[in-house]
Amino acid sequence: MTAAYIYLVVAIVFEVIATSALKACEGFTKVGPSSIVVLGYMASFYFFSIVLKTMPVGVAYAIWCGLGIIMVTLVGVFLYGQTPDLPAVLGMVLIMSGVGVINYFSKTIVH
């Protein structure tokens, strides 16, 4: 695994933390969760900017979105009891399939 992938995973984890805290901050009316949102997104964009030094933006963003969707959905299931229905799961499978195609077959990606 290259450094770009490691930084991308770190960026995604911070983004998932920040996105998950959005529900808890209740429209930025709660200081603690609001701080997590702001700091999480700042860290996420910082690490994502490092990724973009070596990885094409479209590829990096596709991976970010695909993994972010799955991880945020899992947080929603376990933290907030939000179970996706079959069409939502099917859509996520299709998104992840696209990310897999990019990762394994694209010539523009860093390996």
Jmol script that loads the backbone (N, CA, C; Angstrom):
load data "model"
ATOM      1  N   MET A   1       0.859  -1.187   0.000  1.00  0.00           N
ATOM      2  CA  MET A   1       0.000   0.000   0.000  1.00  0.00           C
ATOM      3  C   MET A   1       0.901   1.245   0.000  1.00  0.00           C
ATOM      4  N   THR A   2       0.631   2.130  -0.922  1.00  0.00           N
ATOM      5  CA  THR A   2       1.440   3.341  -1.009  1.00  0.00           C
ATOM      6  C   THR A   2       1.017   4.345   0.053  1.00  0.00           C
ATOM      7  N   ALA A   3       1.876   5.330   0.258  1.00  0.00           N
ATOM      8  CA  ALA A   3       1.579   6.382   1.244  1.00  0.00           C
ATOM      9  C   ALA A   3       0.299   7.114   0.871  1.00  0.00           C
ATOM     10  N   ALA A   4       0.050   7.284  -0.431  1.00  0.00           N
ATOM     11  CA  ALA A   4      -1.168   7.984  -0.862  1.00  0.00           C
ATOM     12  C   ALA A   4      -2.410   7.268  -0.350  1.00  0.00           C
ATOM     13  N   TYR A   5      -2.423   5.949  -0.402  1.00  0.00           N
ATOM     14  CA  TYR A   5      -3.571   5.201   0.098  1.00  0.00           C
ATOM     15  C   TYR A   5      -3.717   5.322   1.610  1.00  0.00           C
ATOM     16  N   ILE A   6      -2.612   5.329   2.306  1.00  0.00           N
ATOM     17  CA  ILE A   6      -2.667   5.469   3.761  1.00  0.00           C
ATOM     18  C   ILE A   6      -3.251   6.828   4.129  1.00  0.00           C
ATOM     19  N   TYR A   7      -2.759   7.883   3.481  1.00  0.00           N
ATOM     20  CA  TYR A   7      -3.304   9.219   3.730  1.00  0.00           C
ATOM     21  C   TYR A   7      -4.774   9.313   3.322  1.00  0.00           C
ATOM     22  N   LEU A   8      -5.134   8.617   2.251  1.00  0.00           N
ATOM     23  CA  LEU A   8      -6.536   8.634   1.822  1.00  0.00           C
ATOM     24  C   LEU A   8      -7.434   7.966   2.860  1.00  0.00           C
ATOM     25  N   VAL A   9      -6.995   6.860   3.404  1.00  0.00           N
ATOM     26  CA  VAL A   9      -7.768   6.194   4.461  1.00  0.00           C
ATOM     27  C   VAL A   9      -7.903   7.100   5.682  1.00  0.00           C
ATOM     28  N   VAL A  10      -6.816   7.771   6.051  1.00  0.00           N
ATOM     29  CA  VAL A  10      -6.862   8.698   7.187  1.00  0.00           C
ATOM     30  C   VAL A  10      -7.856   9.826   6.895  1.00  0.00           C
ATOM     31  N   ALA A  11      -7.811  10.377   5.681  1.00  0.00           N
ATOM     32  CA  ALA A  11      -8.740  11.449   5.296  1.00  0.00           C
ATOM     33  C   ALA A  11     -10.183  10.962   5.369  1.00  0.00           C
ATOM     34  N   ILE A  12     -10.429   9.752   4.909  1.00  0.00           N
ATOM     35  CA  ILE A  12     -11.787   9.198   4.919  1.00  0.00           C
ATOM     36  C   ILE A  12     -12.269   8.988   6.349  1.00  0.00           C
ATOM     37  N   VAL A  13     -11.406   8.478   7.210  1.00  0.00           N
ATOM     38  CA  VAL A  13     -11.795   8.255   8.612  1.00  0.00           C
ATOM     39  C   VAL A  13     -12.172   9.580   9.279  1.00  0.00           C
ATOM     40  N   PHE A  14     -11.362  10.622   9.066  1.00  0.00           N
ATOM     41  CA  PHE A  14     -11.706  11.934   9.638  1.00  0.00           C
ATOM     42  C   PHE A  14     -13.021  12.464   9.060  1.00  0.00           C
ATOM     43  N   GLU A  15     -13.239  12.248   7.768  1.00  0.00           N
ATOM     44  CA  GLU A  15     -14.483  12.710   7.143  1.00  0.00           C
ATOM     45  C   GLU A  15     -15.685  11.968   7.716  1.00  0.00           C
ATOM     46  N   VAL A  16     -15.549  10.683   7.931  1.00  0.00           N
ATOM     47  CA  VAL A  16     -16.642   9.885   8.495  1.00  0.00           C
ATOM     48  C   VAL A  16     -16.940  10.329   9.925  1.00  0.00           C
ATOM     49  N   ILE A  17     -15.908  10.593  10.700  1.00  0.00           N
ATOM     50  CA  ILE A  17     -16.107  11.092  12.072  1.00  0.00           C
ATOM     51  C   ILE A  17     -16.858  12.418  12.033  1.00  0.00           C
ATOM     52  N   ALA A  18     -16.408  13.330  11.164  1.00  0.00           N
ATOM     53  CA  ALA A  18     -17.039  14.649  11.073  1.00  0.00           C
ATOM     54  C   ALA A  18     -18.486  14.541  10.598  1.00  0.00           C
ATOM     55  N   THR A  19     -18.716  13.751   9.567  1.00  0.00           N
ATOM     56  CA  THR A  19     -20.073  13.591   9.040  1.00  0.00           C
ATOM     57  C   THR A  19     -20.994  12.967  10.073  1.00  0.00           C
ATOM     58  N   SER A  20     -20.495  11.987  10.794  1.00  0.00           N
ATOM     59  CA  SER A  20     -21.298  11.326  11.818  1.00  0.00           C
ATOM     60  C   SER A  20     -21.636  12.274  12.961  1.00  0.00           C
ATOM     61  N   ALA A  21     -20.740  13.194  13.265  1.00  0.00           N
ATOM     62  CA  ALA A  21     -20.985  14.157  14.336  1.00  0.00           C
ATOM     63  C   ALA A  21     -21.978  15.243  13.923  1.00  0.00           C
ATOM     64  N   LEU A  22     -22.215  15.402  12.622  1.00  0.00           N
ATOM     65  CA  LEU A  22     -23.172  16.414  12.159  1.00  0.00           C
ATOM     66  C   LEU A  22     -24.550  16.211  12.772  1.00  0.00           C
ATOM     67  N   LYS A  23     -24.979  14.963  12.869  1.00  0.00           N
ATOM     68  CA  LYS A  23     -26.301  14.695  13.457  1.00  0.00           C
ATOM     69  C   LYS A  23     -26.332  15.114  14.926  1.00  0.00           C
ATOM     70  N   ALA A  24     -25.244  14.825  15.627  1.00  0.00           N
ATOM     71  CA  ALA A  24     -25.193  15.131  17.064  1.00  0.00           C
ATOM     72  C   ALA A  24     -25.048  16.625  17.351  1.00  0.00           C
ATOM     73  N   CYS A  25     -24.541  17.402  16.405  1.00  0.00           N
ATOM     74  CA  CYS A  25     -24.322  18.830  16.697  1.00  0.00           C
ATOM     75  C   CYS A  25     -25.609  19.648  16.583  1.00  0.00           C
ATOM     76  N   GLU A  26     -26.671  19.030  16.062  1.00  0.00           N
ATOM     77  CA  GLU A  26     -28.003  19.655  16.001  1.00  0.00           C
ATOM     78  C   GLU A  26     -27.956  21.082  15.465  1.00  0.00           C
ATOM     79  N   GLY A  27     -27.506  21.181  14.209  1.00  0.00           N
ATOM     80  CA  GLY A  27     -27.465  22.489  13.565  1.00  0.00           C
ATOM     81  C   GLY A  27     -26.429  23.422  14.156  1.00  0.00           C
ATOM     82  N   PHE A  28     -25.327  22.867  14.616  1.00  0.00           N
ATOM     83  CA  PHE A  28     -24.236  23.620  15.232  1.00  0.00           C
ATOM     84  C   PHE A  28     -24.679  24.366  16.496  1.00  0.00           C
ATOM     85  N   THR A  29     -25.625  23.791  17.218  1.00  0.00           N
ATOM     86  CA  THR A  29     -26.065  24.389  18.481  1.00  0.00           C
ATOM     87  C   THR A  29     -25.372  23.752  19.689  1.00  0.00           C
ATOM     88  N   LYS A  30     -24.648  22.658  19.482  1.00  0.00           N
ATOM     89  CA  LYS A  30     -23.924  21.986  20.567  1.00  0.00           C
ATOM     90  C   LYS A  30     -22.429  22.103  20.288  1.00  0.00           C
ATOM     91  N   VAL A  31     -21.713  22.689  21.223  1.00  0.00           N
ATOM     92  CA  VAL A  31     -20.307  23.030  21.025  1.00  0.00           C
ATOM     93  C   VAL A  31     -19.430  21.793  20.811  1.00  0.00           C
ATOM     94  N   GLY A  32     -19.571  20.779  21.643  1.00  0.00           N
ATOM     95  CA  GLY A  32     -18.719  19.590  21.540  1.00  0.00           C
ATOM     96  C   GLY A  32     -18.801  18.917  20.181  1.00  0.00           C
ATOM     97  N   PRO A  33     -19.992  18.451  19.789  1.00  0.00           N
ATOM     98  CA  PRO A  33     -20.112  17.816  18.474  1.00  0.00           C
ATOM     99  C   PRO A  33     -19.767  18.757  17.315  1.00  0.00           C
ATOM    100  N   SER A  34     -20.091  20.057  17.465  1.00  0.00           N
ATOM    101  CA  SER A  34     -19.759  21.029  16.416  1.00  0.00           C
ATOM    102  C   SER A  34     -18.248  21.136  16.240  1.00  0.00           C
ATOM    103  N   SER A  35     -17.519  21.083  17.349  1.00  0.00           N
ATOM    104  CA  SER A  35     -16.058  21.121  17.288  1.00  0.00           C
ATOM    105  C   SER A  35     -15.507  19.894  16.572  1.00  0.00           C
ATOM    106  N   ILE A  36     -16.110  18.742  16.847  1.00  0.00           N
ATOM    107  CA  ILE A  36     -15.689  17.516  16.166  1.00  0.00           C
ATOM    108  C   ILE A  36     -15.912  17.640  14.662  1.00  0.00           C
ATOM    109  N   VAL A  37     -17.038  18.217  14.272  1.00  0.00           N
ATOM    110  CA  VAL A  37     -17.336  18.401  12.847  1.00  0.00           C
ATOM    111  C   VAL A  37     -16.272  19.281  12.194  1.00  0.00           C
ATOM    112  N   VAL A  38     -16.025  20.438  12.759  1.00  0.00           N
ATOM    113  CA  VAL A  38     -15.086  21.393  12.160  1.00  0.00           C
ATOM    114  C   VAL A  38     -13.665  20.815  12.117  1.00  0.00           C
ATOM    115  N   LEU A  39     -13.195  20.284  13.238  1.00  0.00           N
ATOM    116  CA  LEU A  39     -11.844  19.726  13.287  1.00  0.00           C
ATOM    117  C   LEU A  39     -11.706  18.493  12.403  1.00  0.00           C
ATOM    118  N   GLY A  40     -12.749  17.678  12.377  1.00  0.00           N
ATOM    119  CA  GLY A  40     -12.721  16.480  11.534  1.00  0.00           C
ATOM    120  C   GLY A  40     -12.618  16.811  10.062  1.00  0.00           C
ATOM    121  N   TYR A  41     -13.410  17.774   9.609  1.00  0.00           N
ATOM    122  CA  TYR A  41     -13.344  18.168   8.201  1.00  0.00           C
ATOM    123  C   TYR A  41     -12.015  18.851   7.877  1.00  0.00           C
ATOM    124  N   MET A  42     -11.501  19.654   8.796  1.00  0.00           N
ATOM    125  CA  MET A  42     -10.199  20.293   8.559  1.00  0.00           C
ATOM    126  C   MET A  42      -9.111  19.233   8.386  1.00  0.00           C
ATOM    127  N   ALA A  43      -9.084  18.258   9.270  1.00  0.00           N
ATOM    128  CA  ALA A  43      -8.083  17.191   9.173  1.00  0.00           C
ATOM    129  C   ALA A  43      -8.291  16.377   7.905  1.00  0.00           C
ATOM    130  N   SER A  44      -9.538  16.094   7.591  1.00  0.00           N
ATOM    131  CA  SER A  44      -9.844  15.311   6.408  1.00  0.00           C
ATOM    132  C   SER A  44      -9.349  15.992   5.137  1.00  0.00           C
ATOM    133  N   PHE A  45      -9.644  17.271   4.995  1.00  0.00           N
ATOM    134  CA  PHE A  45      -9.212  17.993   3.796  1.00  0.00           C
ATOM    135  C   PHE A  45      -7.691  18.159   3.756  1.00  0.00           C
ATOM    136  N   TYR A  46      -7.070  18.289   4.903  1.00  0.00           N
ATOM    137  CA  TYR A  46      -5.612  18.374   4.937  1.00  0.00           C
ATOM    138  C   TYR A  46      -4.998  17.086   4.366  1.00  0.00           C
ATOM    139  N   PHE A  47      -5.434  15.929   4.887  1.00  0.00           N
ATOM    140  CA  PHE A  47      -4.872  14.670   4.410  1.00  0.00           C
ATOM    141  C   PHE A  47      -5.260  14.393   2.957  1.00  0.00           C
ATOM    142  N   PHE A  48      -6.449  14.794   2.567  1.00  0.00           N
ATOM    143  CA  PHE A  48      -6.870  14.622   1.173  1.00  0.00           C
ATOM    144  C   PHE A  48      -5.988  15.470   0.249  1.00  0.00           C
ATOM    145  N   SER A  49      -5.595  16.647   0.694  1.00  0.00           N
ATOM    146  CA  SER A  49      -4.721  17.494  -0.130  1.00  0.00           C
ATOM    147  C   SER A  49      -3.355  16.843  -0.333  1.00  0.00           C
ATOM    148  N   ILE A  50      -2.884  16.106   0.660  1.00  0.00           N
ATOM    149  CA  ILE A  50      -1.625  15.372   0.518  1.00  0.00           C
ATOM    150  C   ILE A  50      -1.778  14.265  -0.521  1.00  0.00           C
ATOM    151  N   VAL A  51      -2.920  13.580  -0.485  1.00  0.00           N
ATOM    152  CA  VAL A  51      -3.200  12.508  -1.445  1.00  0.00           C
ATOM    153  C   VAL A  51      -3.144  13.044  -2.876  1.00  0.00           C
ATOM    154  N   LEU A  52      -3.685  14.242  -3.068  1.00  0.00           N
ATOM    155  CA  LEU A  52      -3.802  14.794  -4.416  1.00  0.00           C
ATOM    156  C   LEU A  52      -2.462  15.203  -5.016  1.00  0.00           C
ATOM    157  N   LYS A  53      -1.398  15.165  -4.245  1.00  0.00           N
ATOM    158  CA  LYS A  53      -0.068  15.425  -4.799  1.00  0.00           C
ATOM    159  C   LYS A  53       0.365  14.300  -5.731  1.00  0.00           C
ATOM    160  N   THR A  54      -0.129  13.079  -5.473  1.00  0.00           N
ATOM    161  CA  THR A  54       0.324  11.923  -6.258  1.00  0.00           C
ATOM    162  C   THR A  54      -0.792  11.140  -6.928  1.00  0.00           C
ATOM    163  N   MET A  55      -2.037  11.391  -6.560  1.00  0.00           N
ATOM    164  CA  MET A  55      -3.154  10.621  -7.110  1.00  0.00           C
ATOM    165  C   MET A  55      -4.097  11.568  -7.861  1.00  0.00           C
ATOM    166  N   PRO A  56      -4.594  11.147  -9.011  1.00  0.00           N
ATOM    167  CA  PRO A  56      -5.547  11.996  -9.741  1.00  0.00           C
ATOM    168  C   PRO A  56      -6.788  12.292  -8.896  1.00  0.00           C
ATOM    169  N   VAL A  57      -7.278  13.532  -8.976  1.00  0.00           N
ATOM    170  CA  VAL A  57      -8.385  13.975  -8.125  1.00  0.00           C
ATOM    171  C   VAL A  57      -9.644  13.134  -8.343  1.00  0.00           C
ATOM    172  N   GLY A  58      -9.951  12.783  -9.571  1.00  0.00           N
ATOM    173  CA  GLY A  58     -11.158  11.997  -9.840  1.00  0.00           C
ATOM    174  C   GLY A  58     -11.112  10.616  -9.218  1.00  0.00           C
ATOM    175  N   VAL A  59      -9.975   9.986  -9.312  1.00  0.00           N
ATOM    176  CA  VAL A  59      -9.799   8.647  -8.739  1.00  0.00           C
ATOM    177  C   VAL A  59      -9.845   8.716  -7.217  1.00  0.00           C
ATOM    178  N   ALA A  60      -9.104   9.672  -6.648  1.00  0.00           N
ATOM    179  CA  ALA A  60      -9.081   9.809  -5.186  1.00  0.00           C
ATOM    180  C   ALA A  60     -10.475  10.114  -4.653  1.00  0.00           C
ATOM    181  N   TYR A  61     -11.194  10.975  -5.345  1.00  0.00           N
ATOM    182  CA  TYR A  61     -12.530  11.346  -4.884  1.00  0.00           C
ATOM    183  C   TYR A  61     -13.509  10.185  -5.002  1.00  0.00           C
ATOM    184  N   ALA A  62     -13.373   9.378  -6.048  1.00  0.00           N
ATOM    185  CA  ALA A  62     -14.237   8.206  -6.197  1.00  0.00           C
ATOM    186  C   ALA A  62     -14.029   7.231  -5.041  1.00  0.00           C
ATOM    187  N   ILE A  63     -12.777   7.003  -4.691  1.00  0.00           N
ATOM    188  CA  ILE A  63     -12.476   6.106  -3.567  1.00  0.00           C
ATOM    189  C   ILE A  63     -13.007   6.709  -2.272  1.00  0.00           C
ATOM    190  N   TRP A  64     -12.766   7.998  -2.075  1.00  0.00           N
ATOM    191  CA  TRP A  64     -13.239   8.715  -0.887  1.00  0.00           C
ATOM    192  C   TRP A  64     -14.752   8.552  -0.751  1.00  0.00           C
ATOM    193  N   CYS A  65     -15.469   8.831  -1.827  1.00  0.00           N
ATOM    194  CA  CYS A  65     -16.936   8.762  -1.777  1.00  0.00           C
ATOM    195  C   CYS A  65     -17.429   7.347  -1.518  1.00  0.00           C
ATOM    196  N   GLY A  66     -16.872   6.399  -2.237  1.00  0.00           N
ATOM    197  CA  GLY A  66     -17.322   5.017  -2.086  1.00  0.00           C
ATOM    198  C   GLY A  66     -17.125   4.489  -0.683  1.00  0.00           C
ATOM    199  N   LEU A  67     -15.913   4.621  -0.179  1.00  0.00           N
ATOM    200  CA  LEU A  67     -15.644   4.124   1.177  1.00  0.00           C
ATOM    201  C   LEU A  67     -16.360   4.958   2.230  1.00  0.00           C
ATOM    202  N   GLY A  68     -16.441   6.262   1.999  1.00  0.00           N
ATOM    203  CA  GLY A  68     -17.142   7.138   2.940  1.00  0.00           C
ATOM    204  C   GLY A  68     -18.608   6.776   3.068  1.00  0.00           C
ATOM    205  N   ILE A  69     -19.253   6.481   1.944  1.00  0.00           N
ATOM    206  CA  ILE A  69     -20.668   6.099   1.961  1.00  0.00           C
ATOM    207  C   ILE A  69     -20.878   4.841   2.794  1.00  0.00           C
ATOM    208  N   ILE A  70     -20.045   3.850   2.563  1.00  0.00           N
ATOM    209  CA  ILE A  70     -20.179   2.585   3.307  1.00  0.00           C
ATOM    210  C   ILE A  70     -19.932   2.819   4.799  1.00  0.00           C
ATOM    211  N   MET A  71     -18.874   3.548   5.124  1.00  0.00           N
ATOM    212  CA  MET A  71     -18.537   3.755   6.529  1.00  0.00           C
ATOM    213  C   MET A  71     -19.580   4.606   7.252  1.00  0.00           C
ATOM    214  N   VAL A  72     -20.078   5.650   6.607  1.00  0.00           N
ATOM    215  CA  VAL A  72     -21.105   6.485   7.235  1.00  0.00           C
ATOM    216  C   VAL A  72     -22.393   5.681   7.410  1.00  0.00           C
ATOM    217  N   THR A  73     -22.704   4.832   6.450  1.00  0.00           N
ATOM    218  CA  THR A  73     -23.885   3.974   6.582  1.00  0.00           C
ATOM    219  C   THR A  73     -23.744   3.046   7.778  1.00  0.00           C
ATOM    220  N   LEU A  74     -22.562   2.464   7.955  1.00  0.00           N
ATOM    221  CA  LEU A  74     -22.336   1.583   9.107  1.00  0.00           C
ATOM    222  C   LEU A  74     -22.444   2.347  10.420  1.00  0.00           C
ATOM    223  N   VAL A  75     -21.924   3.563  10.454  1.00  0.00           N
ATOM    224  CA  VAL A  75     -22.074   4.394  11.655  1.00  0.00           C
ATOM    225  C   VAL A  75     -23.554   4.660  11.910  1.00  0.00           C
ATOM    226  N   GLY A  76     -24.293   4.965  10.848  1.00  0.00           N
ATOM    227  CA  GLY A  76     -25.732   5.207  10.981  1.00  0.00           C
ATOM    228  C   GLY A  76     -26.466   3.996  11.538  1.00  0.00           C
ATOM    229  N   VAL A  77     -26.065   2.807  11.096  1.00  0.00           N
ATOM    230  CA  VAL A  77     -26.698   1.574  11.581  1.00  0.00           C
ATOM    231  C   VAL A  77     -26.400   1.368  13.068  1.00  0.00           C
ATOM    232  N   PHE A  78     -25.121   1.449  13.427  1.00  0.00           N
ATOM    233  CA  PHE A  78     -24.722   1.096  14.788  1.00  0.00           C
ATOM    234  C   PHE A  78     -24.908   2.219  15.812  1.00  0.00           C
ATOM    235  N   LEU A  79     -24.766   3.468  15.382  1.00  0.00           N
ATOM    236  CA  LEU A  79     -24.874   4.574  16.328  1.00  0.00           C
ATOM    237  C   LEU A  79     -26.286   5.139  16.404  1.00  0.00           C
ATOM    238  N   TYR A  80     -26.953   5.213  15.246  1.00  0.00           N
ATOM    239  CA  TYR A  80     -28.248   5.876  15.196  1.00  0.00           C
ATOM    240  C   TYR A  80     -29.418   4.942  14.864  1.00  0.00           C
ATOM    241  N   GLY A  81     -29.149   3.639  14.681  1.00  0.00           N
ATOM    242  CA  GLY A  81     -30.214   2.680  14.396  1.00  0.00           C
ATOM    243  C   GLY A  81     -30.903   2.911  13.053  1.00  0.00           C
ATOM    244  N   GLN A  82     -30.175   3.450  12.075  1.00  0.00           N
ATOM    245  CA  GLN A  82     -30.734   3.741  10.753  1.00  0.00           C
ATOM    246  C   GLN A  82     -30.374   2.615   9.788  1.00  0.00           C
ATOM    247  N   THR A  83     -31.315   1.729   9.521  1.00  0.00           N
ATOM    248  CA  THR A  83     -31.062   0.589   8.656  1.00  0.00           C
ATOM    249  C   THR A  83     -31.430   0.922   7.214  1.00  0.00           C
ATOM    250  N   PRO A  84     -30.474   0.799   6.277  1.00  0.00           N
ATOM    251  CA  PRO A  84     -30.797   1.079   4.874  1.00  0.00           C
ATOM    252  C   PRO A  84     -31.689  -0.014   4.292  1.00  0.00           C
ATOM    253  N   ASP A  85     -32.581   0.382   3.374  1.00  0.00           N
ATOM    254  CA  ASP A  85     -33.432  -0.611   2.721  1.00  0.00           C
ATOM    255  C   ASP A  85     -32.679  -1.243   1.545  1.00  0.00           C
ATOM    256  N   LEU A  86     -33.323  -2.196   0.867  1.00  0.00           N
ATOM    257  CA  LEU A  86     -32.678  -2.940  -0.209  1.00  0.00           C
ATOM    258  C   LEU A  86     -32.184  -2.044  -1.348  1.00  0.00           C
ATOM    259  N   PRO A  87     -32.988  -1.082  -1.836  1.00  0.00           N
ATOM    260  CA  PRO A  87     -32.464  -0.213  -2.896  1.00  0.00           C
ATOM    261  C   PRO A  87     -31.225   0.582  -2.469  1.00  0.00           C
ATOM    262  N   ALA A  88     -31.186   1.016  -1.211  1.00  0.00           N
ATOM    263  CA  ALA A  88     -30.013   1.742  -0.722  1.00  0.00           C
ATOM    264  C   ALA A  88     -28.782   0.841  -0.706  1.00  0.00           C
ATOM    265  N   VAL A  89     -28.962  -0.385  -0.238  1.00  0.00           N
ATOM    266  CA  VAL A  89     -27.847  -1.339  -0.207  1.00  0.00           C
ATOM    267  C   VAL A  89     -27.392  -1.647  -1.630  1.00  0.00           C
ATOM    268  N   LEU A  90     -28.323  -1.857  -2.542  1.00  0.00           N
ATOM    269  CA  LEU A  90     -27.978  -2.133  -3.932  1.00  0.00           C
ATOM    270  C   LEU A  90     -27.198  -0.969  -4.538  1.00  0.00           C
ATOM    271  N   GLY A  91     -27.637   0.242  -4.273  1.00  0.00           N
ATOM    272  CA  GLY A  91     -26.924   1.418  -4.774  1.00  0.00           C
ATOM    273  C   GLY A  91     -25.507   1.485  -4.244  1.00  0.00           C
ATOM    274  N   MET A  92     -25.335   1.176  -2.962  1.00  0.00           N
ATOM    275  CA  MET A  92     -23.995   1.199  -2.373  1.00  0.00           C
ATOM    276  C   MET A  92     -23.109   0.114  -2.974  1.00  0.00           C
ATOM    277  N   VAL A  93     -23.696  -1.047  -3.252  1.00  0.00           N
ATOM    278  CA  VAL A  93     -22.929  -2.124  -3.898  1.00  0.00           C
ATOM    279  C   VAL A  93     -22.466  -1.671  -5.281  1.00  0.00           C
ATOM    280  N   LEU A  94     -23.331  -0.989  -6.016  1.00  0.00           N
ATOM    281  CA  LEU A  94     -22.953  -0.493  -7.337  1.00  0.00           C
ATOM    282  C   LEU A  94     -21.842   0.553  -7.248  1.00  0.00           C
ATOM    283  N   ILE A  95     -21.938   1.433  -6.256  1.00  0.00           N
ATOM    284  CA  ILE A  95     -20.888   2.438  -6.070  1.00  0.00           C
ATOM    285  C   ILE A  95     -19.560   1.754  -5.757  1.00  0.00           C
ATOM    286  N   MET A  96     -19.575   0.798  -4.843  1.00  0.00           N
ATOM    287  CA  MET A  96     -18.346   0.103  -4.483  1.00  0.00           C
ATOM    288  C   MET A  96     -17.798  -0.712  -5.658  1.00  0.00           C
ATOM    289  N   SER A  97     -18.687  -1.238  -6.493  1.00  0.00           N
ATOM    290  CA  SER A  97     -18.235  -1.941  -7.690  1.00  0.00           C
ATOM    291  C   SER A  97     -17.474  -0.985  -8.603  1.00  0.00           C
ATOM    292  N   GLY A  98     -17.987   0.220  -8.752  1.00  0.00           N
ATOM    293  CA  GLY A  98     -17.304   1.226  -9.562  1.00  0.00           C
ATOM    294  C   GLY A  98     -15.945   1.585  -8.993  1.00  0.00           C
ATOM    295  N   VAL A  99     -15.865   1.722  -7.683  1.00  0.00           N
ATOM    296  CA  VAL A  99     -14.585   2.010  -7.035  1.00  0.00           C
ATOM    297  C   VAL A  99     -13.618   0.853  -7.272  1.00  0.00           C
ATOM    298  N   GLY A 100     -14.113  -0.373  -7.199  1.00  0.00           N
ATOM    299  CA  GLY A 100     -13.272  -1.546  -7.469  1.00  0.00           C
ATOM    300  C   GLY A 100     -12.743  -1.555  -8.895  1.00  0.00           C
ATOM    301  N   VAL A 101     -13.597  -1.227  -9.856  1.00  0.00           N
ATOM    302  CA  VAL A 101     -13.166  -1.151 -11.255  1.00  0.00           C
ATOM    303  C   VAL A 101     -12.058  -0.121 -11.415  1.00  0.00           C
ATOM    304  N   ILE A 102     -12.236   1.043 -10.797  1.00  0.00           N
ATOM    305  CA  ILE A 102     -11.210   2.088 -10.871  1.00  0.00           C
ATOM    306  C   ILE A 102      -9.903   1.587 -10.271  1.00  0.00           C
ATOM    307  N   ASN A 103      -9.975   0.974  -9.096  1.00  0.00           N
ATOM    308  CA  ASN A 103      -8.762   0.530  -8.404  1.00  0.00           C
ATOM    309  C   ASN A 103      -8.014  -0.562  -9.148  1.00  0.00           C
ATOM    310  N   TYR A 104      -8.739  -1.496  -9.723  1.00  0.00           N
ATOM    311  CA  TYR A 104      -8.081  -2.653 -10.317  1.00  0.00           C
ATOM    312  C   TYR A 104      -7.792  -2.523 -11.801  1.00  0.00           C
ATOM    313  N   PHE A 105      -8.492  -1.670 -12.510  1.00  0.00           N
ATOM    314  CA  PHE A 105      -8.343  -1.639 -13.955  1.00  0.00           C
ATOM    315  C   PHE A 105      -7.893  -0.298 -14.523  1.00  0.00           C
ATOM    316  N   SER A 106      -8.004   0.783 -13.781  1.00  0.00           N
ATOM    317  CA  SER A 106      -7.667   2.109 -14.317  1.00  0.00           C
ATOM    318  C   SER A 106      -6.155   2.273 -14.409  1.00  0.00           C
ATOM    319  N   LYS A 107      -5.703   2.847 -15.493  1.00  0.00           N
ATOM    320  CA  LYS A 107      -4.284   3.134 -15.682  1.00  0.00           C
ATOM    321  C   LYS A 107      -3.889   4.462 -15.039  1.00  0.00           C
ATOM    322  N   THR A 108      -4.886   5.255 -14.602  1.00  0.00           N
ATOM    323  CA  THR A 108      -4.579   6.567 -14.024  1.00  0.00           C
ATOM    324  C   THR A 108      -4.300   6.512 -12.540  1.00  0.00           C
ATOM    325  N   ILE A 109      -4.486   5.356 -11.933  1.00  0.00           N
ATOM    326  CA  ILE A 109      -4.325   5.255 -10.480  1.00  0.00           C
ATOM    327  C   ILE A 109      -2.901   4.894 -10.092  1.00  0.00           C
ATOM    328  N   VAL A 110      -2.492   5.330  -8.921  1.00  0.00           N
ATOM    329  CA  VAL A 110      -1.157   5.025  -8.395  1.00  0.00           C
ATOM    330  C   VAL A 110      -1.201   3.644  -7.757  1.00  0.00           C
ATOM    331  N   HIS A 111      -0.300   2.769  -8.173  1.00  0.00           N
ATOM    332  CA  HIS A 111      -0.242   1.416  -7.569  1.00  0.00           C
ATOM    333  C   HIS A 111       1.046   1.233  -6.810  1.00  0.00           C
TER     334      HIS A 111
END
end "model"
wireframe off; spacefill off
backbone 0.3
color backbone group
